[in-house]
Amino acid sequence: MRYVIFILFFIYSLRSSAGDLSGTINGAFTVHILLGTQEKALNFGISIFGTSTYKSTSVEGGINVNISPFFQKYGIYQGNFAGSIEFFGLIGYGKNANLLGSNVGITRHTAFYDYTKTRNFFYGAGLVAVLNQTTGNLKKFDNKQGGLILRFSDKQNSVAFNMVNDVNARPFSKSGTDKGNTARAILSYSTIKNDELFGVGIGLDMFTPEADYGVVPHSHTNSEEDTRLVLVNTKPYDHLFHFNLFSSFVYQNDKLNFDARFGVDNYKLGALVQNIIHDNFGLYPRFSWPITQKGKFYSLLDFNAPFNINFND
């Protein structure tokens, strides 16, 4: 909760300083219908985004809140509730009045944009944090993620990179690592055409079970090389692995948003990526990715309707 209060205070401070600085605040409530190979849900979201510019320096920040009564989550059919809170902030050079920085979120969100602002540019970097919560048997996969955002924008075009990984250090302690949605990343391009927004991107989404560190590891085929010592996972859902590599297509106007993702859920690629990262940091044993299983088709369709609020009026 303290993270929510912090980001809301940050955005309010942008607005309250409007007498000396140029700034904006926008918000939206959204209703999403999610249909995919691993997720089927009704989602309610809130997005708030603020900017402030002083001479050639700009800051921008926002928060995306999502609550889902879901029917399928992580490929598991178990009706419960899931939620996430993402907050981010960037600082950079330039002016960001067209609000394209609102589209850097890695969780579900509404982008705000002003197609009348055509003479914009912004080169900046910042930090992002995500809190993931789930009820029922999936609650053990709750975690917290932190990461980096880079954004480069010129006129009505924006390129952004957002990468998060689960962490167990302040201010994200007591959440555990390498369980649930462990890592996410997306490289995206957004452009404004009249009163419409179009976007494309490529991304990845990794999910691993919760390891049982109280059980002795065993030998398991974990890579192309040979067998390695791997961790035993807690039940239930001890074989719940996903590595989604996907392309993303986004369309948005004042009344309708659409986000389509298509790709592959590939266990061998997931093992390769995680092994490279963990081996380089000396994190052993490895996880028991089922690399002998074939990859599966991955898709997620997000249809949503935004109800926008302009706090600048």
C-alpha positions in Angstrom: 0.0 0.0 0.0 2.9 2.4 0.7 4.0 2.1 -2.9 0.6 3.2 -4.1 0.6 6.2 -1.7 4.1 7.1 -2.9 3.3 7.1 -6.6 0.0 9.0 -6.1 1.8 11.6 -4.1 4.4 11.9 -6.9 1.7 12.4 -9.5 -0.1 14.9 -7.4 3.1 16.9 -6.9 3.4 17.1 -10.7 0.0 18.6 -10.9 0.4 21.0 -7.9 3.5 22.5 -9.4 1.7 23.4 -12.7 2.0 27.1 -11.7 5.8 27.0 -12.3 6.1 23.9 -14.5 4.2 22.5 -17.5 2.6 19.3 -16.5 -0.4 17.0 -17.1 -2.3 14.2 -15.2 -4.6 11.7 -16.9 -6.5 8.7 -15.6 -8.7 6.0 -16.9 -10.9 3.1 -15.6 -11.0 0.1 -18.0 -12.9 -3.1 -18.3 -11.0 -5.9 -20.0 -12.1 -9.3 -21.5 -9.0 -11.6 -21.7 -9.1 -14.7 -23.9 -5.9 -16.7 -24.3 -4.2 -20.1 -24.2 -3.1 -19.6 -20.6 -5.5 -16.9 -19.3 -9.2 -16.3 -19.4 -10.5 -13.6 -17.2 -12.6 -10.4 -16.7 -10.3 -7.6 -15.6 -10.9 -4.2 -14.1 -8.1 -1.7 -14.4 -7.1 1.8 -13.3 -4.3 3.7 -15.0 -2.9 7.1 -13.9 -0.1 8.9 -15.7 1.5 12.3 -15.0 4.2 14.4 -16.6 6.1 17.5 -15.7 8.7 19.5 -17.8 11.1 22.2 -16.7 13.1 23.7 -19.6 14.7 20.7 -21.3 14.2 18.2 -18.4 11.1 16.1 -18.1 9.9 13.5 -15.6 7.0 11.1 -16.0 5.4 8.5 -13.8 2.4 6.4 -13.5 0.5 3.5 -11.9 -1.4 0.6 -13.4 -3.7 -1.4 -11.1 -5.5 -4.6 -12.3 -8.0 -6.8 -10.5 -9.2 -10.0 -12.2 -11.9 -12.6 -11.3 -10.3 -15.3 -13.5 -11.3 -18.6 -14.9 -7.9 -19.6 -16.1 -4.5 -18.3 -14.8 -1.1 -19.5 -15.8 -2.8 -22.3 -17.7 -4.6 -23.5 -14.6 -8.4 -23.6 -14.4 -9.3 -22.4 -10.9 -11.7 -19.6 -10.4 -10.2 -17.0 -8.0 -9.0 -13.5 -7.9 -5.7 -12.1 -9.1 -4.3 -8.6 -9.0 -1.2 -6.6 -9.9 0.1 -3.1 -9.2 2.7 -1.6 -11.4 4.3 1.8 -10.8 7.0 3.5 -12.7 8.9 6.8 -13.1 11.3 8.1 -15.7 13.5 11.2 -16.0 15.0 12.4 -19.3 15.9 15.1 -21.8 13.2 16.7 -23.9 9.5 17.5 -23.7 6.9 14.7 -23.3 3.6 16.6 -23.8 2.0 14.0 -26.1 1.9 11.5 -23.2 3.3 8.5 -25.1 5.3 7.6 -22.0 2.0 6.2 -20.6 2.4 3.2 -23.0 5.6 1.8 -21.3 3.7 -0.4 -18.9 4.4 -4.1 -18.8 1.1 -5.0 -17.2 -2.3 -4.2 -18.6 -2.9 -0.5 -19.0 -4.5 2.3 -20.9 -2.2 4.6 -23.0 -2.9 8.3 -23.0 -1.9 10.4 -26.0 -2.5 13.9 -27.4 -2.4 13.9 -31.2 -2.3 17.7 -31.3 1.2 17.7 -29.8 3.4 17.0 -32.7 6.7 18.7 -31.7 7.8 16.4 -28.9 10.9 14.4 -28.1 12.1 12.6 -25.0 15.1 10.4 -24.2 14.9 9.0 -20.7 15.3 6.1 -18.3 13.7 5.0 -15.1 12.6 2.3 -12.7 9.6 0.1 -12.5 8.1 -2.2 -9.8 5.3 -4.7 -10.0 3.4 -6.5 -7.2 1.6 -9.7 -8.2 -1.1 -11.2 -6.0 -3.3 -14.3 -6.4 -5.8 -16.1 -4.2 -6.4 -19.8 -3.6 -3.9 -22.5 -4.3 -2.0 -20.1 -6.7 -1.3 -17.7 -3.9 2.1 -19.3 -3.3 3.2 -17.8 -6.6 2.8 -14.2 -5.3 5.9 -12.1 -5.8 7.4 -8.7 -6.4 9.3 -7.5 -9.4 11.7 -4.7 -10.1 13.3 -3.5 -13.3 14.4 -0.9 -15.8 12.6 1.2 -18.4 14.2 3.0 -21.4 12.2 5.3 -23.6 13.2 7.2 -26.8 10.5 9.4 -28.4 10.5 11.7 -31.4 7.4 13.7 -32.5 4.5 11.2 -32.4 6.7 8.0 -32.3 8.0 6.2 -29.2 10.3 3.2 -28.6 10.3 1.7 -25.1 12.0 -1.2 -23.4 10.6 -2.5 -20.1 12.3 -5.4 -18.2 11.4 -6.7 -14.8 12.6 -9.7 -12.7 11.5 -11.0 -9.3 13.6 -9.7 -6.5 13.9 -10.4 -2.8 15.7 -7.3 -1.5 14.4 -4.0 -0.1 11.9 -2.6 -0.9 10.8 -6.0 -2.3 11.8 -8.3 0.6 9.7 -11.1 2.0 8.3 -12.1 -1.5 10.8 -14.8 -2.6 12.4 -15.3 -6.0 12.2 -17.7 -8.9 8.6 -18.6 -8.4 5.5 -17.6 -10.3 5.9 -14.9 -12.9 9.7 -14.6 -12.5 10.7 -12.4 -15.5 9.0 -10.2 -18.1 10.3 -8.0 -20.9 8.9 -6.1 -23.9 10.4 -4.0 -26.6 7.6 -1.9 -28.1 7.0 0.8 -30.7 4.0 3.2 -30.5 2.9 5.8 -33.0 0.0 8.3 -33.1 -2.0 8.6 -36.3 -4.7 11.3 -35.9 -6.8 10.3 -33.0 -5.6 6.6 -33.0 -2.6 4.8 -31.5 -0.9 1.8 -33.1 1.8 -0.3 -31.5 3.9 -3.4 -32.2 6.4 -5.2 -30.0 8.2 -8.4 -29.1 8.3 -9.7 -25.5 8.9 -12.6 -23.2 7.1 -13.9 -20.1 8.6 -16.6 -17.8 6.9 -18.6 -15.1 8.4 -21.3 -12.8 7.1 -23.4 -10.0 8.0 -22.9 -6.3 11.2 -24.8 -5.4 11.2 -27.0 -2.3 14.7 -26.2 -0.9 14.1 -28.7 2.0 14.3 -31.7 -0.5 17.6 -33.0 -1.8 18.0 -32.1 -5.6 18.0 -34.9 -8.1 19.5 -35.5 -11.5 17.4 -34.5 -14.5 17.9 -33.7 -18.2 18.0 -29.9 -18.1 19.9 -28.8 -21.2 21.3 -30.0 -24.5 24.5 -31.0 -22.7 23.6 -33.6 -20.1 21.8 -34.2 -16.9 22.3 -31.8 -14.0 21.2 -31.5 -10.4 17.8 -29.8 -10.4 15.4 -28.6 -7.7 12.3 -30.5 -6.5 9.2 -28.3 -6.6 6.4 -27.9 -4.1 3.0 -29.4 -4.9 0.5 -28.7 -6.3 1.5 -27.3 -9.7 5.1 -28.6 -9.4 5.3 -28.9 -13.2 3.9 -25.5 -14.0 6.6 -24.0 -16.4 6.0 -21.4 -19.1 8.3 -19.4 -21.4 6.2 -17.3 -23.7 8.0 -15.6 -26.5 5.5 -13.4 -28.4 4.8 -10.6 -30.8 2.3 -7.9 -29.7 -0.1 -5.8 -31.8 -1.9 -2.8 -30.2 -4.7 -0.6 -31.4 -6.4 2.2 -29.4 -8.9 5.0 -29.9 -11.1 6.9 -27.5 -13.7 4.1 -27.2 -11.9 0.8 -27.7 -8.5 -0.8 -27.0 -7.2 -4.0 -28.4 -4.0 -5.9 -27.6 -3.2 -9.2 -29.4 -0.2 -11.4 -28.5 0.8 -14.4 -30.5 3.9 -16.6 -30.0 5.2 -19.9 -28.6 5.5 -21.4 -25.1 8.9 -23.1 -25.4 10.3 -25.0 -22.4 13.7 -25.6 -24.0 14.2 -21.9 -24.6 13.0 -21.1 -21.1 15.6 -23.5 -19.7 18.3 -22.0 -21.9 17.6 -18.4 -20.8 17.2 -19.2 -17.1 20.3 -21.5 -17.1 22.5 -18.8 -18.7 21.4 -16.2 -16.1 21.6 -18.5 -13.1 24.9 -20.1 -14.1 26.6 -16.8 -14.5 25.5 -15.7 -11.0 26.4 -19.0 -9.5 22.8 -20.0 -8.7 22.6 -23.8 -8.4 20.9 -26.2 -8.7 18.9 -25.6 -11.8 15.1 -25.7 -12.3 13.6 -28.9 -13.7 12.3 -27.5 -17.0 10.6 -30.2 -19.1 12.9 -29.6 -22.2 11.9 -32.9 -23.9 8.3 -31.6 -24.3 7.4 -29.8 -27.5 6.6 -26.1 -27.4 3.0 -24.9 -27.5 1.2 -22.1 -29.3 0.7 -19.1 -27.1 -1.9 -16.4 -27.5 -3.7 -13.7 -25.5 -6.4 -11.3 -26.8 -7.3 -8.3 -24.7 -10.4 -6.4 -25.6 -11.0 -3.4 -23.3 -13.1 -0.2 -23.1 -11.6 2.8 -21.4 -13.4 5.5 -19.4 -10.9 8.4 -19.4 -10.6 11.2 -16.9 -8.6 14.4 -17.6 -7.5 16.0 -14.3 -6.1 19.1 -16.1 -9.5 20.6 -16.8 
